[in-house]
Amino acid sequence: MLKILIIIISLLQCGTLIGHDIQTNFFPGYQHNVSREQYNQGYARLKSAYEQIANDEYTVKVPDYWNVAVSYSIMGVSSDTIYQLLSKMKRLDSVTFCDYSAYAIDVQNGLEKSRFFSVLGPIYSELVRSCNLSITNSLTLEKLIQNKTRLEITGLNEELIDRLIHLMSKDQKFRYKSSLHKQNFKKQAKLDLEVSIELAEIFDQFGYPGKDIVGEHYKNYACLFLEHSGGENLSENLAFKEKYLPMILDAFKMQQLDFEYVQHAD
């Protein structure tokens, strides 16, 4: 999947200084604590993150801090630099930071197996400690609806946003906590299938529900659902992703979702 993404990402324009913590022309040199392959992966992701900033007229948005931090972690950049990026992201928007952290911790099978924990250790635990309630509860339907009331959604498709919110609550019904997921695997798989059916209807009616349609906060939701599409049936999961992958890649090229989430279509 990474090779496909590298092909579709064009070369970056000359970078510029953004604030005092992200430079879109800065690429850390090779670190001997990672392999060349890892470094090249991180380099490609960092190029994509910088291109996204450039396409946003060099306006750094909250998810950009996460994307750069992920790239740096793959490239072997110092833990202090990564921590500063994540800390600033949390200061700017703690809800988004906790949402991103919660999802990453879930898909990476727990806090201690997560990417940033492997880089930062216990200091990452401290950083996400205040997210504990968010990690376990922020993706319930009630919390998701409450979050929406704090967002500016004028001019966006609110009905579609509400559908995505309901799908997210189903997607995370038993998944937010690994022990709960194991106990309710069959129930969650049934919910995943329901999500996949409605997601296909949304794709067929609207195309990819990205930034222009549902806004910055919800633009990545559909890609998150793809990770679990098809319920228990692996072949259905693969077929679903294969069918909609071209649409998702086109949406990414049009800056409708973030690079970090395109991989969930693979």
VEXMISE-132640 format. One record per atom (N, C-alpha, C): x, y, z. Coordinates in nm, 3 decimals, always signed. Atoms other than C-alpha are relative to their C-alpha. Layout:
BEGIN
xx_yy_zz
X_Y_Z;
...
//
This chain:
BEGIN
xx_yy_zz
+0.083_-0.120_+0.000;
+0.000_+0.000_+0.000;
+0.087_+0.125_+0.000;
-0.088_-0.117_-0.008;
+0.284_+0.239_+0.085;
+0.058_+0.033_-0.136;
-0.056_-0.025_+0.133;
+0.432_+0.194_-0.263;
-0.101_+0.070_-0.089;
+0.105_-0.065_+0.079;
+0.098_+0.289_-0.417;
-0.010_+0.147_+0.037;
+0.014_-0.138_-0.047;
+0.080_+0.600_-0.203;
+0.117_+0.085_-0.045;
-0.117_-0.074_+0.042;
+0.434_+0.702_-0.289;
-0.014_+0.041_-0.146;
+0.017_-0.028_+0.142;
+0.348_+0.682_-0.659;
-0.096_+0.116_-0.022;
+0.102_-0.102_+0.025;
+0.042_+0.905_-0.625;
+0.034_+0.134_+0.064;
-0.038_-0.126_-0.066;
+0.212_+1.166_-0.405;
+0.103_+0.073_-0.085;
-0.093_-0.077_+0.082;
+0.378_+1.435_-0.612;
+0.111_+0.058_+0.084;
-0.111_-0.060_-0.071;
+0.707_+1.602_-0.522;
-0.044_+0.128_+0.068;
+0.036_-0.119_-0.077;
+0.683_+1.873_-0.260;
+0.057_+0.126_-0.063;
-0.054_-0.130_+0.035;
+0.720_+2.238_-0.340;
+0.101_+0.041_+0.106;
-0.097_-0.045_-0.099;
+0.992_+2.430_-0.157;
-0.073_+0.030_+0.130;
+0.065_-0.015_-0.128;
+0.911_+2.432_+0.212;
+0.015_+0.139_+0.057;
-0.008_-0.128_-0.069;
+0.864_+2.718_+0.449;
-0.014_-0.025_+0.149;
+0.009_+0.014_-0.145;
+0.883_+2.773_+0.823;
-0.144_+0.018_+0.045;
+0.135_-0.009_-0.053;
+0.555_+2.706_+1.002;
+0.012_+0.020_+0.150;
-0.014_-0.028_-0.142;
+0.543_+2.872_+1.341;
+0.146_-0.014_+0.038;
-0.137_+0.021_-0.042;
+0.854_+2.757_+1.524;
+0.028_-0.147_+0.028;
-0.021_+0.141_-0.034;
+0.811_+2.379_+1.543;
-0.011_-0.095_-0.119;
+0.008_+0.085_+0.118;
+0.736_+2.241_+1.195;
+0.053_+0.077_-0.120;
-0.052_-0.058_+0.123;
+0.941_+2.319_+0.885;
-0.029_-0.097_-0.114;
+0.039_+0.090_+0.107;
+0.807_+2.181_+0.560;
+0.113_-0.028_-0.099;
-0.115_+0.037_+0.084;
+1.154_+2.167_+0.406;
+0.106_-0.075_+0.082;
-0.096_+0.068_-0.087;
+1.318_+1.983_+0.696;
-0.024_-0.150_+0.001;
+0.005_+0.145_-0.004;
+1.391_+1.611_+0.662;
+0.117_-0.050_+0.085;
-0.107_+0.048_-0.087;
+1.587_+1.455_+0.950;
+0.091_-0.099_-0.074;
-0.094_+0.093_+0.062;
+1.900_+1.270_+0.844;
-0.019_-0.141_+0.051;
+0.011_+0.141_-0.037;
+1.934_+0.894_+0.863;
+0.055_-0.025_+0.140;
-0.040_+0.036_-0.135;
+1.950_+0.762_+1.218;
+0.034_-0.149_+0.002;
-0.045_+0.139_+0.003;
+2.139_+0.439_+1.279;
-0.079_-0.091_+0.095;
+0.083_+0.084_-0.086;
+1.882_+0.322_+1.535;
-0.120_-0.059_-0.073;
+0.105_+0.060_+0.083;
+1.644_+0.233_+1.250;
+0.063_-0.051_-0.129;
-0.050_+0.053_+0.127;
+1.686_+0.040_+0.926;
-0.022_+0.102_-0.110;
+0.019_-0.087_+0.116;
+1.715_+0.210_+0.590;
-0.144_-0.009_-0.052;
+0.137_+0.019_+0.046;
+1.379_+0.063_+0.496;
-0.099_+0.080_+0.086;
+0.085_-0.077_-0.091;
+1.215_+0.213_+0.805;
+0.015_+0.150_-0.026;
-0.026_-0.141_+0.024;
+1.379_+0.548_+0.740;
-0.070_+0.047_-0.128;
+0.063_-0.037_+0.127;
+1.256_+0.552_+0.380;
-0.152_+0.005_+0.012;
+0.144_-0.003_-0.024;
+0.904_+0.468_+0.496;
-0.040_+0.131_+0.068;
+0.029_-0.122_-0.072;
+0.910_+0.755_+0.741;
+0.018_+0.124_-0.086;
-0.028_-0.112_+0.091;
+1.059_+0.988_+0.479;
-0.119_+0.023_-0.093;
+0.113_-0.012_+0.092;
+0.773_+0.913_+0.239;
-0.123_+0.055_+0.071;
+0.115_-0.050_-0.077;
+0.512_+0.973_+0.509;
+0.018_+0.148_+0.035;
-0.026_-0.139_-0.034;
+0.678_+1.299_+0.608;
-0.021_+0.090_-0.121;
+0.025_-0.076_+0.124;
+0.675_+1.420_+0.247;
-0.148_+0.022_-0.019;
+0.145_-0.012_+0.016;
+0.303_+1.349_+0.235;
-0.059_+0.098_+0.101;
+0.049_-0.092_-0.103;
+0.244_+1.533_+0.563;
+0.031_+0.145_-0.037;
-0.038_-0.135_+0.041;
+0.433_+1.837_+0.434;
-0.083_+0.046_-0.119;
+0.081_-0.037_+0.116;
+0.241_+1.828_+0.107;
-0.140_+0.040_+0.043;
+0.132_-0.036_-0.051;
-0.085_+1.833_+0.301;
+0.000_+0.142_+0.057;
-0.011_-0.135_-0.055;
+0.031_+2.144_+0.486;
+0.011_+0.104_-0.112;
-0.014_-0.092_+0.113;
+0.135_+2.307_+0.160;
-0.133_+0.021_-0.071;
+0.130_-0.009_+0.066;
-0.204_+2.228_+0.007;
-0.100_+0.080_+0.083;
+0.084_-0.082_-0.088;
-0.364_+2.397_+0.309;
+0.057_+0.140_+0.015;
-0.060_-0.133_+0.002;
-0.169_+2.714_+0.221;
+0.092_+0.022_+0.120;
-0.099_-0.004_-0.108;
+0.095_+2.635_+0.482;
-0.061_+0.038_+0.135;
+0.066_-0.014_-0.129;
-0.157_+2.646_+0.764;
+0.006_-0.135_+0.071;
-0.011_+0.125_-0.075;
-0.070_+2.381_+1.021;
-0.129_-0.024_+0.078;
+0.121_+0.039_-0.072;
-0.378_+2.201_+1.151;
+0.036_-0.104_+0.105;
-0.029_+0.088_-0.113;
-0.402_+1.990_+1.462;
+0.047_-0.139_-0.043;
-0.046_+0.134_+0.038;
-0.376_+1.649_+1.284;
+0.140_-0.001_-0.061;
-0.134_-0.004_+0.059;
-0.055_+1.766_+1.113;
+0.107_-0.033_+0.104;
-0.098_+0.031_-0.104;
+0.129_+1.742_+1.445;
+0.010_-0.151_+0.021;
+0.001_+0.146_-0.013;
+0.025_+1.379_+1.474;
+0.072_-0.065_-0.117;
-0.058_+0.060_+0.120;
+0.123_+1.297_+1.116;
+0.152_+0.017_-0.004;
-0.145_-0.024_-0.002;
+0.468_+1.455_+1.152;
+0.064_-0.084_+0.110;
-0.055_+0.079_-0.111;
+0.522_+1.284_+1.489;
+0.010_-0.147_-0.037;
-0.005_+0.140_+0.046;
+0.436_+0.945_+1.337;
+0.118_-0.020_-0.095;
-0.110_+0.009_+0.096;
+0.679_+1.007_+1.051;
+0.135_+0.004_+0.072;
-0.125_-0.011_-0.076;
+0.953_+1.114_+1.292;
+0.029_-0.129_+0.077;
-0.021_+0.121_-0.079;
+0.899_+0.804_+1.506;
+0.050_-0.114_-0.087;
-0.046_+0.103_+0.093;
+0.949_+0.580_+1.202;
+0.144_+0.026_-0.042;
-0.133_-0.037_+0.046;
+1.262_+0.771_+1.102;
+0.105_-0.004_+0.111;
-0.095_+0.009_-0.110;
+1.418_+0.736_+1.448;
+0.040_+0.133_+0.060;
-0.028_-0.132_-0.056;
+1.405_+1.104_+1.543;
-0.010_-0.006_+0.153;
-0.007_+0.003_-0.146;
+1.469_+1.185_+1.910;
-0.139_+0.004_+0.064;
+0.128_+0.007_-0.071;
+1.190_+1.113_+2.157;
-0.043_+0.138_+0.050;
+0.034_-0.134_-0.047;
+1.208_+1.473_+2.287;
-0.078_+0.078_-0.107;
+0.066_-0.071_+0.110;
+1.110_+1.612_+1.947;
-0.142_-0.052_-0.020;
+0.132_+0.062_+0.018;
+0.822_+1.367_+1.913;
-0.093_+0.041_+0.114;
+0.081_-0.038_-0.116;
+0.700_+1.445_+2.263;
-0.048_+0.145_-0.012;
+0.039_-0.140_+0.014;
+0.700_+1.819_+2.192;
-0.113_+0.017_-0.101;
+0.106_-0.008_+0.101;
+0.487_+1.769_+1.881;
-0.133_-0.048_+0.057;
+0.123_+0.054_-0.058;
+0.233_+1.553_+2.065;
-0.053_+0.090_+0.111;
+0.042_-0.090_-0.107;
+0.227_+1.789_+2.361;
-0.069_+0.124_-0.055;
+0.062_-0.119_+0.058;
+0.152_+2.086_+2.141;
-0.135_-0.034_-0.061;
+0.129_+0.044_+0.054;
-0.121_+1.891_+1.961;
-0.105_-0.008_+0.110;
+0.094_+0.014_-0.111;
-0.281_+1.812_+2.295;
-0.041_+0.137_+0.054;
+0.033_-0.134_-0.049;
-0.260_+2.176_+2.408;
-0.096_+0.072_-0.093;
+0.084_-0.068_+0.098;
-0.422_+2.296_+2.088;
-0.141_-0.057_-0.005;
+0.131_+0.064_+0.012;
-0.705_+2.042_+2.082;
+0.006_-0.136_+0.070;
-0.012_+0.123_-0.077;
-0.719_+1.780_+2.356;
-0.098_-0.107_-0.047;
+0.099_+0.097_+0.047;
-1.033_+1.618_+2.212;
+0.053_-0.077_-0.120;
-0.056_+0.066_+0.117;
-0.869_+1.548_+1.877;
+0.120_-0.086_+0.037;
-0.115_+0.079_-0.044;
-0.548_+1.435_+2.046;
-0.045_-0.131_+0.063;
+0.047_+0.121_-0.067;
-0.741_+1.190_+2.263;
-0.069_-0.094_-0.098;
+0.063_+0.085_+0.101;
-0.946_+1.065_+1.968;
+0.105_-0.076_-0.081;
-0.107_+0.063_+0.077;
-0.631_+0.997_+1.764;
+0.074_-0.103_+0.085;
-0.071_+0.092_-0.088;
-0.458_+0.837_+2.061;
-0.083_-0.124_+0.029;
+0.088_+0.112_-0.030;
-0.758_+0.621_+2.145;
-0.004_-0.099_-0.117;
+0.007_+0.090_+0.116;
-0.782_+0.487_+1.792;
+0.133_-0.072_-0.022;
-0.131_+0.062_+0.021;
-0.408_+0.426_+1.760;
+0.027_-0.109_+0.103;
-0.021_+0.098_-0.106;
-0.396_+0.244_+2.094;
-0.085_-0.124_-0.025;
+0.088_+0.113_+0.029;
-0.690_+0.030_+1.986;
+0.055_-0.088_-0.112;
-0.043_+0.080_+0.115;
-0.558_-0.077_+1.645;
+0.138_-0.061_+0.021;
-0.132_+0.056_-0.029;
-0.210_-0.138_+1.789;
-0.002_-0.091_+0.123;
+0.019_+0.102_-0.105;
-0.353_-0.371_+2.056;
+0.049_+0.042_+0.138;
-0.027_-0.042_-0.136;
-0.308_-0.165_+2.367;
+0.107_+0.106_+0.011;
-0.091_-0.111_-0.022;
-0.113_+0.124_+2.511;
+0.146_-0.043_-0.011;
-0.141_+0.039_-0.005;
+0.210_-0.066_+2.574;
+0.052_-0.054_-0.132;
-0.043_+0.045_+0.132;
+0.214_-0.195_+2.216;
-0.010_+0.112_-0.104;
+0.019_-0.110_+0.094;
+0.141_+0.143_+2.061;
+0.133_+0.060_-0.043;
-0.123_-0.057_+0.057;
+0.396_+0.322_+1.846;
+0.064_+0.101_+0.094;
-0.060_-0.107_-0.080;
+0.441_+0.624_+2.069;
+0.045_-0.048_+0.137;
-0.048_+0.054_-0.126;
+0.471_+0.417_+2.385;
+0.137_-0.064_-0.020;
-0.129_+0.064_+0.028;
+0.755_+0.223_+2.222;
+0.111_+0.103_-0.012;
-0.099_-0.107_+0.017;
+0.931_+0.555_+2.153;
+0.019_+0.078_+0.130;
-0.004_-0.090_-0.115;
+0.842_+0.757_+2.463;
-0.004_-0.072_+0.135;
+0.011_+0.073_-0.125;
+0.775_+0.491_+2.724;
-0.105_+0.060_+0.092;
+0.099_-0.047_-0.098;
+0.593_+0.592_+3.045;
-0.042_+0.145_-0.018;
+0.037_-0.141_+0.019;
+0.599_+0.959_+2.946;
-0.121_+0.013_-0.092;
+0.119_-0.001_+0.085;
+0.343_+0.876_+2.677;
-0.123_-0.038_+0.082;
+0.111_+0.036_-0.089;
+0.128_+0.709_+2.942;
-0.049_+0.123_+0.076;
+0.037_-0.122_-0.072;
+0.136_+1.036_+3.135;
-0.072_+0.098_-0.092;
+0.059_-0.093_+0.096;
+0.050_+1.233_+2.823;
-0.146_-0.035_-0.028;
+0.137_+0.042_+0.032;
-0.263_+1.027_+2.757;
-0.082_-0.032_+0.125;
+0.071_+0.035_-0.122;
-0.356_+0.979_+3.123;
-0.134_+0.073_+0.011;
+0.124_-0.077_-0.008;
-0.614_+1.256_+3.108;
-0.101_-0.042_-0.105;
+0.090_+0.050_+0.105;
-0.760_+1.081_+2.804;
-0.068_-0.130_+0.041;
+0.054_+0.130_-0.038;
-0.853_+0.770_+3.001;
-0.151_-0.009_-0.019;
+0.145_+0.001_+0.017;
-1.221_+0.860_+3.013;
-0.037_+0.014_-0.146;
+0.029_-0.017_+0.142;
-1.211_+0.975_+2.653;
+0.024_-0.130_-0.077;
-0.032_+0.123_+0.071;
-1.046_+0.653_+2.542;
-0.110_-0.104_+0.017;
+0.102_+0.101_-0.023;
-1.319_+0.445_+2.700;
-0.141_+0.047_-0.032;
+0.137_-0.047_+0.010;
-1.620_+0.672_+2.660;
-0.028_+0.101_-0.111;
+0.025_-0.111_+0.092;
-1.570_+0.945_+2.399;
-0.067_-0.044_-0.130;
+0.057_+0.047_+0.125;
-1.694_+0.724_+2.115;
-0.137_-0.064_+0.018;
+0.140_+0.039_-0.015;
-2.033_+0.644_+2.264;
-0.085_+0.100_-0.078;
+0.086_-0.089_+0.079;
-2.326_+0.792_+2.073;
-0.025_+0.132_+0.072;
+0.027_-0.122_-0.076;
-2.403_+1.040_+2.350;
+0.118_+0.096_-0.004;
-0.119_-0.086_+0.001;
-2.045_+1.171_+2.366;
+0.028_+0.055_-0.138;
-0.025_-0.046_+0.137;
-2.011_+1.190_+1.990;
-0.095_+0.113_-0.039;
+0.098_-0.105_+0.028;
-2.328_+1.396_+1.964;
+0.037_+0.127_+0.076;
-0.044_-0.116_-0.078;
-2.204_+1.624_+2.243;
+0.118_+0.070_-0.066;
-0.116_-0.057_+0.068;
-1.876_+1.673_+2.059;
-0.042_+0.082_-0.122;
+0.044_-0.069_+0.121;
-2.062_+1.774_+1.745;
-0.052_+0.139_+0.031;
+0.056_-0.130_-0.035;
-2.234_+2.060_+1.925;
+0.108_+0.106_+0.020;
-0.110_-0.094_-0.021;
-1.891_+2.217_+1.989;
+0.069_+0.037_-0.132;
-0.067_-0.021_+0.127;
-1.796_+2.214_+1.621;
-0.080_+0.094_-0.089;
+0.064_-0.086_+0.100;
-1.868_+2.464_+1.344;
-0.025_-0.084_-0.125;
+0.031_+0.087_+0.114;
-2.052_+2.264_+1.077;
-0.089_+0.070_-0.103;
+0.079_-0.076_+0.097;
-2.230_+2.543_+0.886;
+0.051_-0.028_-0.142;
-0.035_+0.026_+0.139;
-2.236_+2.459_+0.515;
+0.038_-0.145_-0.028;
-0.032_+0.142_+0.018;
-2.158_+2.091_+0.574;
-0.128_-0.082_-0.001;
+0.115_+0.089_+0.006;
-2.389_+1.793_+0.530;
-0.024_-0.060_+0.139;
+0.020_+0.042_-0.139;
-2.517_+1.757_+0.886;
-0.067_-0.136_+0.009;
+0.066_+0.131_-0.002;
-2.740_+1.462_+0.805;
+0.101_-0.112_-0.021;
-0.104_+0.100_+0.024;
-2.441_+1.273_+0.669;
+0.094_-0.010_+0.120;
-0.082_+0.002_-0.121;
-2.233_+1.374_+0.973;
-0.067_-0.086_+0.108;
+0.073_+0.078_-0.100;
-2.504_+1.227_+1.196;
+0.006_-0.149_-0.032;
-0.011_+0.142_+0.038;
-2.492_+0.902_+1.000;
+0.138_-0.054_+0.035;
-0.135_+0.043_-0.033;
-2.115_+0.883_+1.044;
+0.017_-0.014_+0.151;
-0.006_+0.007_-0.146;
-2.152_+0.952_+1.417;
-0.063_-0.131_+0.049;
+0.065_+0.124_-0.040;
-2.397_+0.663_+1.453;
+0.084_-0.122_-0.039;
-0.086_+0.111_+0.041;
-2.164_+0.437_+1.257;
+0.121_-0.013_+0.091;
-0.115_+0.005_-0.089;
-1.872_+0.532_+1.480;
-0.038_-0.063_+0.135;
+0.044_+0.058_-0.128;
-2.071_+0.445_+1.792;
-0.015_-0.151_-0.012;
+0.008_+0.145_+0.022;
-2.139_+0.101_+1.642;
+0.138_-0.062_-0.014;
-0.135_+0.052_+0.024;
-1.781_+0.054_+1.529;
+0.077_-0.018_+0.131;
-0.074_+0.003_-0.126;
-1.653_+0.119_+1.882;
-0.082_-0.052_+0.118;
+0.090_+0.047_-0.106;
-1.940_-0.041_+2.078;
+0.071_-0.088_+0.101;
-0.074_+0.089_-0.089;
-1.722_-0.319_+2.221;
+0.150_+0.003_-0.025;
-0.139_+0.005_+0.046;
-1.391_-0.234_+2.059;
+0.091_+0.093_+0.081;
-0.085_-0.100_-0.067;
-1.270_+0.057_+2.275;
+0.086_-0.060_+0.110;
-0.076_+0.065_-0.107;
-1.145_-0.185_+2.541;
+0.024_-0.144_-0.042;
-0.034_+0.129_+0.057;
-0.960_-0.499_+2.435;
-0.067_-0.118_+0.072;
+0.062_+0.110_-0.074;
-1.095_-0.721_+2.713;
-0.149_-0.010_-0.030;
+0.142_-0.002_+0.034;
-1.453_-0.615_+2.636;
-0.022_-0.053_-0.140;
+0.012_+0.046_+0.138;
-1.397_-0.680_+2.267;
+0.009_-0.152_-0.007;
-0.015_+0.146_+0.002;
-1.281_-1.036_+2.333;
-0.126_-0.069_+0.051;
+0.121_+0.060_-0.057;
-1.591_-1.107_+2.541;
-0.120_+0.014_-0.091;
+0.116_-0.029_+0.086;
-1.824_-0.965_+2.276;
+0.036_-0.001_-0.148;
-0.051_+0.001_+0.137;
-1.644_-1.055_+1.956;
-0.111_-0.021_-0.103;
+0.108_+0.030_+0.095;
-1.952_-1.202_+1.783;
-0.095_+0.119_-0.016;
+0.090_-0.116_+0.005;
-2.169_-0.904_+1.874;
+0.064_+0.115_-0.079;
-0.068_-0.108_+0.071;
-1.906_-0.659_+1.747;
+0.009_-0.030_-0.149;
-0.008_+0.038_+0.141;
-1.865_-0.854_+1.423;
-0.132_+0.026_-0.072;
+0.131_-0.028_+0.059;
-2.239_-0.825_+1.361;
-0.018_+0.149_-0.022;
+0.007_-0.146_+0.016;
-2.221_-0.450_+1.419;
+0.090_+0.048_-0.113;
-0.092_-0.037_+0.109;
-1.921_-0.426_+1.184;
-0.064_-0.024_-0.136;
+0.067_+0.029_+0.126;
-2.125_-0.588_+0.910;
-0.108_+0.105_-0.029;
+0.101_-0.105_+0.017;
-2.408_-0.339_+0.966;
+0.065_+0.130_-0.044;
-0.073_-0.121_+0.037;
-2.156_-0.055_+0.945;
+0.044_-0.008_-0.146;
-0.048_+0.016_+0.137;
-2.014_-0.193_+0.621;
-0.112_+0.021_-0.102;
+0.114_-0.014_+0.092;
-2.358_-0.211_+0.458;
-0.038_+0.147_-0.017;
+0.036_-0.142_+0.010;
-2.441_+0.150_+0.543;
+0.112_+0.082_-0.060;
-0.113_-0.073_+0.057;
-2.091_+0.268_+0.454;
+0.000_-0.013_-0.152;
+0.008_+0.020_+0.145;
-2.131_+0.116_+0.106;
-0.108_+0.089_-0.060;
+0.107_-0.088_+0.048;
-2.460_+0.306_+0.068;
+0.047_+0.145_-0.006;
-0.053_-0.136_-0.002;
-2.283_+0.629_+0.164;
+0.098_+0.022_-0.114;
-0.096_-0.010_+0.110;
-1.997_+0.567_-0.080;
-0.071_+0.009_-0.134;
+0.070_+0.003_+0.128;
-2.239_+0.490_-0.361;
-0.081_+0.127_-0.024;
+0.082_-0.121_+0.016;
-2.450_+0.799_-0.294;
+0.083_+0.128_-0.005;
-0.074_-0.125_-0.015;
-2.191_+1.062_-0.200;
+0.144_-0.006_-0.050;
-0.143_+0.014_+0.018;
-1.854_+0.922_-0.300;
+0.064_-0.003_+0.138;
-0.063_+0.000_-0.132;
-1.598_+0.951_-0.021;
-0.046_+0.122_+0.079;
+0.047_-0.113_-0.081;
-1.743_+1.167_+0.263;
+0.117_+0.072_+0.068;
-0.121_-0.065_-0.047;
-1.439_+1.390_+0.302;
-0.020_+0.139_+0.053;
-0.003_-0.131_-0.065;
-1.347_+1.736_+0.423;
-0.105_+0.096_-0.056;
+0.093_-0.097_+0.059;
-1.562_+1.933_+0.176;
-0.145_-0.030_+0.037;
+0.138_+0.039_-0.028;
-1.875_+1.736_+0.270;
-0.031_-0.001_+0.148;
+0.029_+0.017_-0.143;
-1.843_+1.661_+0.641;
+0.096_+0.075_+0.092;
-0.089_-0.083_-0.080;
-1.558_+1.885_+0.755;
+0.124_-0.069_+0.052;
-0.131_+0.046_-0.046;
-1.217_+1.850_+0.914;
-0.012_-0.111_+0.104;
+0.007_+0.094_-0.112;
-1.328_+1.659_+1.223;
-0.046_-0.140_-0.044;
+0.060_+0.128_+0.038;
-1.519_+1.384_+1.040;
+0.055_-0.059_-0.130;
-0.045_+0.040_+0.132;
-1.323_+1.353_+0.717;
+0.068_-0.138_-0.003;
-0.070_+0.128_-0.002;
-1.132_+1.041_+0.828;
-0.086_-0.116_+0.049;
+0.083_+0.105_-0.060;
-1.423_+0.850_+0.980;
-0.018_-0.120_-0.092;
+0.030_+0.110_+0.091;
-1.505_+0.644_+0.672;
+0.118_-0.095_-0.016;
-0.118_+0.085_+0.012;
-1.148_+0.519_+0.641;
+0.022_-0.082_+0.127;
-0.013_+0.075_-0.124;
-1.149_+0.417_+1.006;
-0.090_-0.124_-0.003;
+0.094_+0.113_+0.003;
-1.452_+0.195_+0.945;
+0.051_-0.113_-0.090;
-0.049_+0.101_+0.094;
-1.273_+0.016_+0.660;
+0.086_-0.106_+0.068;
-0.085_+0.095_-0.073;
-1.038_-0.147_+0.910;
-0.078_-0.123_+0.043;
+0.081_+0.109_-0.055;
-1.327_-0.360_+1.035;
-0.114_-0.040_-0.093;
+0.110_+0.027_+0.092;
-1.547_-0.385_+0.724;
-0.017_-0.149_-0.025;
+0.029_+0.139_+0.032;
-1.718_-0.714_+0.647;
-0.021_-0.092_+0.117;
+0.020_+0.085_-0.117;
-1.749_-0.837_+1.003;
+0.106_-0.107_+0.011;
-0.094_+0.112_-0.018;
-1.591_-1.180_+1.057;
+0.054_-0.052_-0.131;
-0.034_+0.058_+0.129;
-1.568_-1.258_+0.687;
+0.119_+0.075_-0.063;
-0.121_-0.064_+0.051;
-1.212_-1.183_+0.573;
-0.010_+0.029_-0.149;
+0.011_-0.020_+0.145;
-1.290_-1.227_+0.203;
-0.090_+0.119_-0.032;
+0.088_-0.114_+0.020;
-1.576_-0.977_+0.229;
+0.072_+0.130_+0.035;
-0.079_-0.116_-0.040;
-1.344_-0.736_+0.407;
+0.092_+0.043_-0.113;
-0.094_-0.032_+0.108;
-1.087_-0.757_+0.128;
-0.073_+0.048_-0.124;
+0.077_-0.040_+0.119;
-1.349_-0.732_-0.147;
-0.054_+0.142_+0.016;
+0.054_-0.133_-0.028;
-1.502_-0.425_+0.017;
+0.108_+0.105_-0.020;
-0.110_-0.095_+0.013;
-1.167_-0.250_+0.041;
+0.044_+0.014_-0.145;
-0.044_-0.002_+0.140;
-1.072_-0.344_-0.314;
-0.095_+0.081_-0.086;
+0.101_-0.071_+0.080;
-1.397_-0.204_-0.453;
+0.013_+0.152_+0.015;
+0.004_-0.144_-0.026;
-1.363_+0.137_-0.288;
+0.138_+0.065_+0.010;
-0.135_-0.057_-0.008;
-0.984_+0.181_-0.286;
+0.023_+0.112_-0.101;
-0.022_-0.111_+0.096;
-0.975_+0.387_-0.612;
-0.069_+0.129_+0.043;
+0.073_-0.118_-0.046;
-1.237_+0.624_-0.470;
+0.076_+0.069_+0.113;
-0.071_-0.055_-0.115;
-1.038_+0.669_-0.150;
+0.130_+0.066_-0.042;
-0.124_-0.059_+0.049;
-0.712_+0.732_-0.334;
-0.028_+0.132_-0.073;
+0.037_-0.125_+0.067;
-0.884_+0.993_-0.551;
-0.033_+0.108_+0.102;
+0.035_-0.096_-0.105;
-1.024_+1.159_-0.238;
+0.126_+0.051_+0.070;
-0.125_-0.042_-0.064;
-0.677_+1.163_-0.082;
+0.075_+0.100_-0.087;
-0.069_-0.091_+0.091;
-0.527_+1.328_-0.389;
-0.066_+0.138_-0.004;
+0.073_-0.126_-0.004;
-0.795_+1.596_-0.354;
-0.004_+0.060_+0.141;
-0.012_-0.048_-0.137;
-0.699_+1.651_+0.014;
-0.130_-0.010_+0.080;
+0.125_+0.020_-0.071;
-1.028_+1.514_+0.143;
+0.015_-0.083_+0.128;
-0.028_+0.076_-0.121;
-0.868_+1.294_+0.413;
+0.149_-0.002_+0.022;
-0.141_-0.002_-0.037;
-0.534_+1.248_+0.588;
+0.072_-0.127_-0.042;
-0.086_+0.113_+0.039;
-0.249_+1.024_+0.476;
-0.002_-0.111_+0.104;
-0.007_+0.097_-0.108;
-0.242_+0.852_+0.815;
-0.111_-0.104_-0.008;
+0.118_+0.087_-0.002;
-0.584_+0.698_+0.749;
-0.023_-0.075_-0.130;
+0.018_+0.068_+0.128;
-0.558_+0.595_+0.384;
+0.041_-0.145_+0.010;
-0.050_+0.137_-0.013;
-0.368_+0.282_+0.492;
-0.108_-0.096_+0.047;
+0.105_+0.088_-0.046;
-0.688_+0.147_+0.647;
-0.083_-0.055_-0.115;
+0.067_+0.053_+0.119;
-0.817_+0.095_+0.294;
+0.078_-0.115_-0.060;
-0.085_+0.106_+0.053;
-0.534_-0.153_+0.233;
-0.031_-0.133_+0.069;
//
